[in-house]
Amino acid sequence: MLYQHLSQTDNRHLPLGEALITQRIADIRKRADYYLKNDIASEEDKTLALKERVTLQLIEARLLFFLPPRDDITLSI
């Protein structure tokens, strides 16, 4: 999905791609939070779920590099 977004040659379609990426991350976060609150089976399980949360935060931070503010996007294709 990120590759499709970055290779987009029509700037009018960029907001849709960004919205889809943002929505997928929100869905993952929602499911991870639910799992952490309702389905933890052991301390090891909890540790892994918390690591997943950190990984998701890293992904979000790194996505900022690929999804710059709207005003900065220019394509010369």
PyMOL CGO cylinders between C-alpha atoms (Angstrom):
from pymol import cmd
from pymol.cgo import CYLINDER

trace = [
    CYLINDER, 0.00, 0.00, 0.00, 2.84, 2.42, 0.80, 0.3, 1, 1, 1, 1, 1, 1,
    CYLINDER, 2.84, 2.42, 0.80, 4.53, 1.63, -2.53, 0.3, 1, 1, 1, 1, 1, 1,
    CYLINDER, 4.53, 1.63, -2.53, 1.29, 2.33, -4.38, 0.3, 1, 1, 1, 1, 1, 1,
    CYLINDER, 1.29, 2.33, -4.38, 0.99, 5.63, -2.56, 0.3, 1, 1, 1, 1, 1, 1,
    CYLINDER, 0.99, 5.63, -2.56, 4.57, 6.69, -3.24, 0.3, 1, 1, 1, 1, 1, 1,
    CYLINDER, 4.57, 6.69, -3.24, 4.38, 5.77, -6.92, 0.3, 1, 1, 1, 1, 1, 1,
    CYLINDER, 4.38, 5.77, -6.92, 1.17, 7.73, -7.44, 0.3, 1, 1, 1, 1, 1, 1,
    CYLINDER, 1.17, 7.73, -7.44, 1.56, 10.19, -10.32, 0.3, 1, 1, 1, 1, 1, 1,
    CYLINDER, 1.56, 10.19, -10.32, -1.69, 12.05, -9.75, 0.3, 1, 1, 1, 1, 1, 1,
    CYLINDER, -1.69, 12.05, -9.75, -1.60, 14.24, -6.63, 0.3, 1, 1, 1, 1, 1, 1,
    CYLINDER, -1.60, 14.24, -6.63, -5.40, 14.15, -6.42, 0.3, 1, 1, 1, 1, 1, 1,
    CYLINDER, -5.40, 14.15, -6.42, -5.20, 10.49, -5.33, 0.3, 1, 1, 1, 1, 1, 1,
    CYLINDER, -5.20, 10.49, -5.33, -2.63, 11.01, -2.57, 0.3, 1, 1, 1, 1, 1, 1,
    CYLINDER, -2.63, 11.01, -2.57, -5.10, 11.86, 0.23, 0.3, 1, 1, 1, 1, 1, 1,
    CYLINDER, -5.10, 11.86, 0.23, -7.00, 8.61, -0.38, 0.3, 1, 1, 1, 1, 1, 1,
    CYLINDER, -7.00, 8.61, -0.38, -3.81, 6.55, -0.07, 0.3, 1, 1, 1, 1, 1, 1,
    CYLINDER, -3.81, 6.55, -0.07, -2.80, 8.37, 3.08, 0.3, 1, 1, 1, 1, 1, 1,
    CYLINDER, -2.80, 8.37, 3.08, -6.25, 7.85, 4.55, 0.3, 1, 1, 1, 1, 1, 1,
    CYLINDER, -6.25, 7.85, 4.55, -6.10, 4.11, 3.83, 0.3, 1, 1, 1, 1, 1, 1,
    CYLINDER, -6.10, 4.11, 3.83, -2.68, 3.79, 5.45, 0.3, 1, 1, 1, 1, 1, 1,
    CYLINDER, -2.68, 3.79, 5.45, -3.82, 5.79, 8.48, 0.3, 1, 1, 1, 1, 1, 1,
    CYLINDER, -3.82, 5.79, 8.48, -6.97, 3.67, 8.76, 0.3, 1, 1, 1, 1, 1, 1,
    CYLINDER, -6.97, 3.67, 8.76, -5.04, 0.40, 8.61, 0.3, 1, 1, 1, 1, 1, 1,
    CYLINDER, -5.04, 0.40, 8.61, -2.73, 1.56, 11.40, 0.3, 1, 1, 1, 1, 1, 1,
    CYLINDER, -2.73, 1.56, 11.40, -5.72, 2.66, 13.47, 0.3, 1, 1, 1, 1, 1, 1,
    CYLINDER, -5.72, 2.66, 13.47, -7.34, -0.76, 12.96, 0.3, 1, 1, 1, 1, 1, 1,
    CYLINDER, -7.34, -0.76, 12.96, -4.16, -2.55, 14.04, 0.3, 1, 1, 1, 1, 1, 1,
    CYLINDER, -4.16, -2.55, 14.04, -3.87, -0.32, 17.10, 0.3, 1, 1, 1, 1, 1, 1,
    CYLINDER, -3.87, -0.32, 17.10, -7.52, -0.93, 18.03, 0.3, 1, 1, 1, 1, 1, 1,
    CYLINDER, -7.52, -0.93, 18.03, -7.13, -4.70, 17.74, 0.3, 1, 1, 1, 1, 1, 1,
    CYLINDER, -7.13, -4.70, 17.74, -3.85, -4.67, 19.66, 0.3, 1, 1, 1, 1, 1, 1,
    CYLINDER, -3.85, -4.67, 19.66, -5.41, -2.60, 22.46, 0.3, 1, 1, 1, 1, 1, 1,
    CYLINDER, -5.41, -2.60, 22.46, -8.38, -4.94, 22.63, 0.3, 1, 1, 1, 1, 1, 1,
    CYLINDER, -8.38, -4.94, 22.63, -6.07, -7.94, 22.80, 0.3, 1, 1, 1, 1, 1, 1,
    CYLINDER, -6.07, -7.94, 22.80, -4.00, -6.32, 25.53, 0.3, 1, 1, 1, 1, 1, 1,
    CYLINDER, -4.00, -6.32, 25.53, -7.09, -5.53, 27.62, 0.3, 1, 1, 1, 1, 1, 1,
    CYLINDER, -7.09, -5.53, 27.62, -9.08, -8.73, 27.06, 0.3, 1, 1, 1, 1, 1, 1,
    CYLINDER, -9.08, -8.73, 27.06, -7.05, -11.67, 25.80, 0.3, 1, 1, 1, 1, 1, 1,
    CYLINDER, -7.05, -11.67, 25.80, -3.69, -11.71, 27.58, 0.3, 1, 1, 1, 1, 1, 1,
    CYLINDER, -3.69, -11.71, 27.58, -2.97, -15.27, 28.69, 0.3, 1, 1, 1, 1, 1, 1,
    CYLINDER, -2.97, -15.27, 28.69, 0.37, -14.85, 30.49, 0.3, 1, 1, 1, 1, 1, 1,
    CYLINDER, 0.37, -14.85, 30.49, 3.13, -12.41, 31.39, 0.3, 1, 1, 1, 1, 1, 1,
    CYLINDER, 3.13, -12.41, 31.39, 5.07, -13.52, 28.31, 0.3, 1, 1, 1, 1, 1, 1,
    CYLINDER, 5.07, -13.52, 28.31, 2.01, -12.80, 26.19, 0.3, 1, 1, 1, 1, 1, 1,
    CYLINDER, 2.01, -12.80, 26.19, 1.70, -9.35, 27.78, 0.3, 1, 1, 1, 1, 1, 1,
    CYLINDER, 1.70, -9.35, 27.78, 5.38, -8.63, 27.13, 0.3, 1, 1, 1, 1, 1, 1,
    CYLINDER, 5.38, -8.63, 27.13, 4.99, -9.53, 23.46, 0.3, 1, 1, 1, 1, 1, 1,
    CYLINDER, 4.99, -9.53, 23.46, 1.85, -7.39, 23.15, 0.3, 1, 1, 1, 1, 1, 1,
    CYLINDER, 1.85, -7.39, 23.15, 3.65, -4.40, 24.67, 0.3, 1, 1, 1, 1, 1, 1,
    CYLINDER, 3.65, -4.40, 24.67, 6.56, -4.90, 22.26, 0.3, 1, 1, 1, 1, 1, 1,
    CYLINDER, 6.56, -4.90, 22.26, 4.04, -4.89, 19.42, 0.3, 1, 1, 1, 1, 1, 1,
    CYLINDER, 4.04, -4.89, 19.42, 2.81, -1.51, 20.65, 0.3, 1, 1, 1, 1, 1, 1,
    CYLINDER, 2.81, -1.51, 20.65, 6.36, -0.12, 20.53, 0.3, 1, 1, 1, 1, 1, 1,
    CYLINDER, 6.36, -0.12, 20.53, 6.81, -1.52, 17.02, 0.3, 1, 1, 1, 1, 1, 1,
    CYLINDER, 6.81, -1.52, 17.02, 3.60, 0.16, 15.90, 0.3, 1, 1, 1, 1, 1, 1,
    CYLINDER, 3.60, 0.16, 15.90, 4.84, 3.48, 17.31, 0.3, 1, 1, 1, 1, 1, 1,
    CYLINDER, 4.84, 3.48, 17.31, 8.08, 3.07, 15.34, 0.3, 1, 1, 1, 1, 1, 1,
    CYLINDER, 8.08, 3.07, 15.34, 6.15, 2.39, 12.16, 0.3, 1, 1, 1, 1, 1, 1,
    CYLINDER, 6.15, 2.39, 12.16, 4.06, 5.51, 12.68, 0.3, 1, 1, 1, 1, 1, 1,
    CYLINDER, 4.06, 5.51, 12.68, 7.14, 7.62, 13.34, 0.3, 1, 1, 1, 1, 1, 1,
    CYLINDER, 7.14, 7.62, 13.34, 8.88, 6.33, 10.21, 0.3, 1, 1, 1, 1, 1, 1,
    CYLINDER, 8.88, 6.33, 10.21, 5.80, 6.86, 8.08, 0.3, 1, 1, 1, 1, 1, 1,
    CYLINDER, 5.80, 6.86, 8.08, 6.17, 10.60, 8.67, 0.3, 1, 1, 1, 1, 1, 1,
    CYLINDER, 6.17, 10.60, 8.67, 9.19, 10.42, 6.37, 0.3, 1, 1, 1, 1, 1, 1,
    CYLINDER, 9.19, 10.42, 6.37, 7.10, 8.89, 3.58, 0.3, 1, 1, 1, 1, 1, 1,
    CYLINDER, 7.10, 8.89, 3.58, 3.96, 10.92, 4.15, 0.3, 1, 1, 1, 1, 1, 1,
    CYLINDER, 3.96, 10.92, 4.15, 5.16, 14.53, 4.30, 0.3, 1, 1, 1, 1, 1, 1,
    CYLINDER, 5.16, 14.53, 4.30, 2.81, 17.41, 5.03, 0.3, 1, 1, 1, 1, 1, 1,
    CYLINDER, 2.81, 17.41, 5.03, 0.43, 18.03, 2.13, 0.3, 1, 1, 1, 1, 1, 1,
    CYLINDER, 0.43, 18.03, 2.13, 2.05, 21.36, 1.16, 0.3, 1, 1, 1, 1, 1, 1,
    CYLINDER, 2.05, 21.36, 1.16, 5.45, 19.74, 0.56, 0.3, 1, 1, 1, 1, 1, 1,
    CYLINDER, 5.45, 19.74, 0.56, 4.31, 17.18, -2.00, 0.3, 1, 1, 1, 1, 1, 1,
    CYLINDER, 4.31, 17.18, -2.00, 5.34, 17.86, -5.56, 0.3, 1, 1, 1, 1, 1, 1,
    CYLINDER, 5.34, 17.86, -5.56, 5.70, 15.30, -8.29, 0.3, 1, 1, 1, 1, 1, 1,
    CYLINDER, 5.70, 15.30, -8.29, 7.54, 15.99, -11.52, 0.3, 1, 1, 1, 1, 1, 1,
    CYLINDER, 7.54, 15.99, -11.52, 6.65, 12.87, -13.44, 0.3, 1, 1, 1, 1, 1, 1,
]
cmd.load_cgo(trace, "trace")
